[in-house]
Amino acid sequence: MKESYMTTNRLEAFYDAIIAIIVTVLVLELPQPATASIESILAIKLLISHI
């Protein structure tokens, strides 16, 4: 009788997909800067560092 186990390659691919989905959701929730200036980017950097 052949035993069917999930191989480690499939498990790694599954975890990679889950992590990719989580990172995508986190990136989509980042606030957009009002302008493309250094001050705006630094303000977002400070906002993120407090999380």
SVG drawing of the C-alpha trace seen along z (x, -y; Angstrom):
<svg xmlns="http://www.w3.org/2000/svg" viewBox="-5 -68 19 70">
<polyline fill="none" stroke="black" stroke-width="0.4" points="0.0,0.0 1.4,-3.4 1.4,-6.0 0.7,-9.5 2.5,-12.2 2.9,-15.9 6.5,-16.3 8.6,-19.1 8.7,-20.9 5.0,-21.2 4.9,-22.4 7.6,-25.0 5.6,-26.3 2.5,-26.5 4.2,-28.5 5.8,-30.8 2.4,-31.5 1.0,-32.3 3.9,-34.6 3.5,-36.3 -0.2,-37.0 0.5,-38.4 3.3,-40.7 1.0,-41.9 -1.8,-42.8 0.7,-44.7 2.1,-46.6 -1.3,-47.6 -2.2,-49.1 0.8,-51.5 -0.3,-55.1 0.5,-56.9 2.5,-60.1 0.8,-63.4 3.7,-64.4 6.9,-62.8 9.2,-64.7 11.9,-63.6 9.8,-65.1 6.8,-62.9 8.9,-59.8 10.6,-60.6 7.2,-61.2 6.0,-57.8 9.2,-56.2 8.6,-57.7 5.0,-56.5 6.1,-53.0 8.8,-52.9 6.2,-53.5 4.2,-50.5"/>
</svg>
